[in-house]
Each structure stands twice: as C-alpha cells, then as structure tokens.
C-alpha cells in the first residue's frame, strides 16, 4: 500500500468512535490500524467492531481503545516468501487486508487482497429473497407522485428501484418480489419492458392499502427462508451479506438495519432542575441510530400479520419484540432517504446527481 494511503488508516486508541466512523467513511476502507508511539501496532478497528461496541452500550464519544480488536492477523516483514504467506492467510481466513510489521512491532505496510489475488473476493449468490414494498401513494412527494409512482422517481438516468436492485445484485442477491398497489400498472410495465439480466422478478398486488407491511402474507408461498424487506424510498449501499450474518448470529426474528445520524439543534438547550438552570449547551449535536426502512426477517414473522389486514411496520416490530427477538444492525453511512422532497434533493446533492424533476 502506498505510504500516504497507509498513513490515512493509522489511528490512535484515543480517537473517538465517532471519529473512527468518519475515518472509515472518508477512506472508503473497512479497517483501521491502531498504533502507539513509533507506529507500533496494537490493534485493529473495523466497522463490525464499532457496530458491536455501540450495541453493547458504548457511546459515540468513547475511545476506540475500548472496542479495538487486539488479537489480529499480522506478518513479519522479514519472513521468507512474504506474499505467498499472506495469500495463504487471506484465502484461509477470508481477510482482505493484513498488516506487515518490523521486529519492533511497528507497521511497515498493509497488503490487500488485490495485491496478491488481483481482485476482491466475489460475492456469493444468495437464495434469499428481497421484498420491495412499492404500493404506497408517496404523498410526501406530491405533486410528482400524482403522475408517476414513487418507485419510478428518477435518480440521474435511473429509477429508484433500479438502484435498489443494483445495490443488492452487486452483493449476490438476485430474487426480487414487489408489493404493488398505487399506479401498479406503471411499475409492472416498467419491470416487463426493461431487461434485468440475472434477476428473478415477480410481484403481488394489494386489493386495498394494507399499510407499510400488511401485504407480506401475500408472498407467503415465496418466503420460506430468511428474507429482506426494503421500502422503495430507502436507498442503502451496504454489505447485506454481513447484515444477514449478524441476523443469524443473534438468532433474531427481525433485524432492523439502522444508520447513524446527527441531529443538530440550532438553538441553545437549557437543562433545568426545580426551576433553576443547571446547564446551557449551545447548538448541541446528538448522535442517534435511525431506522433505514430495511429489515432482515424470518418466515415465522408472517404469523404475526393477519391476512388482508392493514398493518404498519412499527406495529409488527412491537408484536414481535414482545414474544421474540428483534436486533439492530448498524451502518455508518451509505443511506439515502428519498421519501420527501427535501430528503430527495439532499440525496441528489450527496450523490452528485443533477436534479431533473
């Protein structure tokens, strides 16, 4: 790895979790290397480590030293047949990056999968179905949705549902089922008239509006194993295979994919007690995990949804959480909400796409 790039992924154990999240996002890497004086390597931090730390109660302001992984793979720089040795470790443990250290434990280099094998490990082909909830009226995008349904809203030269399917397809998911209602003929015509090589597409149609999740039982005969549900206004670019693994590890009935977000209050906030000021914080920023509208579910969840009855996702989650397990898989970027005009325009700006509606 070139020296400048390697330096960009070296961090101190005193860096906050939030700063490490930003560093991963800025560098587009999935691992950071924690060093002490003299670049002595003492640990690694991945997005998975951060995810587990947050789930177990760490705060975004806590140091990464509290969650860094101290038992990590590394190789000595003076070993014979270095690249062959690295290759064997990578293939055996499916590691994409391995640090090289000198005799004092200082990091000298980082060898990536592409350095020794030429390309990243390819995504496995998954049999898990992706259900795209595309039946709503999209009232928050009125008047656009008076003409076309929300799933066909353009992002550059593609529609939202094309981008949603592409994000999944790149990770090995190819089975897509649509739940349709509002302006359903437009969506069916779009899916029928365009070519999607390698995709398996089908749909069900609501006879009446069944809420954000009430149409799932219409797909009961196709949902025999773990499946993913996504809103058609939620564009999420993440590793869905990892989300599946997390879901299985926690033996959850539902896993909600949440995303870190900053809530900025543009005023001074007063903390009071017995009518007296305890503290005033000027324009505070709160770190929260918000629902992306993407879920991993087990088929048994369908038993909580009465056939043909309107139900929203919050009601389903409350029912399941009371009797089963609901987990949260956290991502730290790559989520775009296009459900209303301001979020749509903001998503276009973040994606570098010119507004064309």
N, C-alpha and C positions, 0 to 999 in steps of 0.2 A: 504494500500500500504506500502511495506517495506520502512523504513526511507531513505535508500540510494537512492532508485529509486525516491522517492518523492523529495528529495533534488535536483536531476538532472533536474527536471522540474520547479524549482523555479528560477525566473529571476528578474533582476532589470528593472525599467522603463527606465533606461539609456542605456540598451543593444540596439545595433543597430538592424534594421530589418533584415539585412543580418545575423547577429549572431543568431538571433532568428530562422531564417530559418534553419541554420545549426544545432541548438539545436533540433528542431523538427525532422530533418533527423537523427541525431545521436541517439536520444532516441526512435525513431520509434513511437512517440506519436503524437497526433493531437491537443494537447492543452498545453499551458504553463501558469503558475500562476505567476502574477507579485506581488512582495512583497516589503514592505519598512522595516525599522528597526524593529527588533523583529519579523520578518516574518509576519507582518500584511498584510493581503491580500487586494490588492487594485484593481486588475483587472485580466483579462484573455486575452490570445492571442492565436488564432487558425490560422491554415493555411488559412481559409477563411478571417479572419481579415487582414492578410498580403496581400492576393490577392486583396481585396477591396482597401486597402491603396495604393498599387502600381498603380492600375487602376486609382485612383483619384489623382495621381501625387506625392506621397511620394517617396523619394529616398531610396535606399538600405542602405545608411549611416545614415538615420534619426533614432531617438529613437523610440522604440516600444511604449513609453508612448503616442505618437501621434496617435496611432491606437488601443490601447488596449481597450477591452470591459469592461466598468465599471459597467454595470448592468448585473450581473451574478447570477446564482443559487448557493446557499450555504446552509449548515445546521449547526446548533449549536451542538457542541459535547455533551452537557449535556441534549439534548432532549430525552424524553422517546420514546422507540421503534424506535431508530435511523434508523436501517436498513430498517424497513418497510416504514418509511417516505421517505428515499432515493429511495427505489424501486418505490413508487408511483410517485415521481417526474420524475424519469428516464423513466418510461413507458409512462407517460403523455406527456413529452416534448422530448422524444427520445434522452436523453442525455447519453453519455457513461461514463462520469466522473463527480463527484460532490465533491467539497472540503468541509471539515469539519473544523470549526473554533471554537476557545475558546471564552470566554466572552470579550476578548480584540480584537477580530478580527484576531488573529494570526492563521495561518493554522496549523492544527494538523495532518490531514490525508487527503487522497484522496480516495474516494470509487469509484470503477469502476463497469461497467455493469456486468462483470464476477464475481465480489464479491457477488452480490445479485441475479443474474439470471443465472449464470453458463456458459453462452455462449454469444457471441456478437450478436447483432440484425442481423438476417439473411437478405440477400439481397432479394429485391423484384424481381419477374420475370417480365422482361420488354419485351414489344412487339416491341420495336424499333429495326430496322434492322441495322446491321453493314456491311458496304460495304468495302471489302478488294481489293485495286487496285493492281492486281498481273499480269499485262500484259506487263510490261516493260522488256527491254533486260538486264538490270543490267550491263551495260558496265563498270561501275566503279569497279565491282568485277571480271572482266576478269582476268585470263582465267577460273575461276571456273564456270562462267555462260555460257561458251561455251559447258559445259557438262550438267549441271542442271540449271533450272530456279532459280532466286534469292529467290522466296518464299520457296524453299526447302533447303536453306542453313542451315547447322546444327548448333545448339547451344547446346552443350552437346549431349544428346541422343535424342533430339527432333528437329524438324524443326522450323524455324521462325514462320510460320503460325500457327503451333500448339500452340506456346507460346502466340501469339497474341490472338487467340481464347480463350485460358485458362484464360488470364487476364480479358477478357470481361465476360466469363462464370461465373467466381467467383463472379462477381457483378450482376448477374441475366440476362445477355444478351445471347440469345441462337440462334438468327436468323442471319445467315451469308450468304452474297452474294459475289461472286467473279467476278471480271472483268478479263478475261483471253485473252492472245494473244500469246506472245513468249513462245514456248515449252509448250503450253497449255495442250497437251495430258499427259505430265508427272504429271502436277498438278491434272488434272481430275482423273487420275489413282490413285494417292495418296489419294485423297479425297474419292474415291469409295472403295478402298481396305482396308482402315483403319476404325475402329469403333470410332464414336464420340457420345456416349450415351447422349441423351438430346439435341443434336444440331440439328438445321434445316439448311441444306446446299443446296445452288444452285449456278448457275453461268450463266454468259453471255459471249459470245465470240466476240471480235472485228474482223472485216474483214480486217481492216488495223489499223495501230497505230494511236490512237486518242489523244495522249498526256496524261498528268497526270490526267485529269478529264473529257475528252471528251466522255468517254464511259458511263457516268451516265445515259443519256437518254435511254440507252438500258434496264435499270431497272425501267423505269417509272411506269410500272404496279404494281411494288412491293414497291414503295416508296411513300406511301400515308400518312405517318406521319413522324414526326421528326426522322432523321436517323443519323448515324455516319459513316464517311468515314475515312479510315486509309491507309497509304502507307504500303506496305508489307515489308519494311525495317525499320519500326519505331516500336520499342518495348516499350510500355508505360504502366507502372504499376501505376495506379492512380484510384481515385474514379470517375468512369464515370457517376454514378448517380448524383453526385454533379455537374459535368460539364453540364449535362442535365438541372438540376435545375437553374444553372447560365444562361444558354442559354435562358430558358423560362423567367426568371426574367427580362432579358434585351431585350426581345422580338426581338431577333436577327434573321436575315435570315441565317447567318453563324456565328458560333463561332469557332475561331481558338484556339486550345489548344497550348499554348506556355510554354516554360520551361526556368527557369533562367539558365544562363550560364556565366562563367567568360571568358573574352577574355584577355589573358595575352600578352603584347607586350614586347618582350625580349630585348628592346633597350631603351636608354634614349630618351624621346619625348620632342621636343622643341616647345614651344609656342612663336610665334614671332609677332611683330607689327611694320610696317614701317621699316622692315629690322633689327630690334633690338630684342634681346632676352628679353622676358617678364618672362619666367619661364622654367625651365627644370625639368621634372619628370622622375625619373629613374625607368624603367621597370614597368610602370603603369598597373593596372588591371581594366578593365571596366566591369561593370555588365550590362548584356543585357538579353532581353527576345527573344528567338529564336523559330522559327516555328518547331513543332514536326512532322508535317505531319499528324496530326489527327484533324478532324473537326466534329462539330455538324452542321447539315443543316436542313432546312425546305424544303418540297417538291417544294415550289414556286421557289427555286433556279434553278430547272431544266429548267425553262423558259428562262434562260439566256444562255443556252448551245445549240447551233444549232445541230440538229440531224445529226450524221455522219460526223461532222467537228472536226478537231483536235483543242483541247483547253487545255492549262495548267492552273494549279490552280491559279497562280498569275493573269492571265488574268480574270478568273472568279471572283476572290475577288475584283479586281478593278472595274469591271462592277457592281457587287452587291453593293459595298460601295458607288458608285455614286448615287444610287437610293434607297437603303435600308440600313439596319443596320448590321454592322459586329462587333462583340465583341471579346474580348480575355479573355480566361480562363487560368490563370497562375498556373503552378505546379512548385515545387521547388526541384525536384529530381525524380528518378524512370524512366527516359527516356534514352533509348539506341538507337543510330543510327548505323545501320549495313550496310549502303549503299555503303561504300567503305572500302578497306582493313584496313586502319589504324583505322577507327572507329570500324570496326568489331573486330579487335584484342583488342582494348581498351575496348570494351563492354564485351568481353570474360574475360578479366582481372578483370573488375569490378564485374562481375557475379561469379567470382571464378571458371570458366569453363576452362578446358584444351583445347588448340587449337587442332583441329583434322582434319583440311583440309590444 
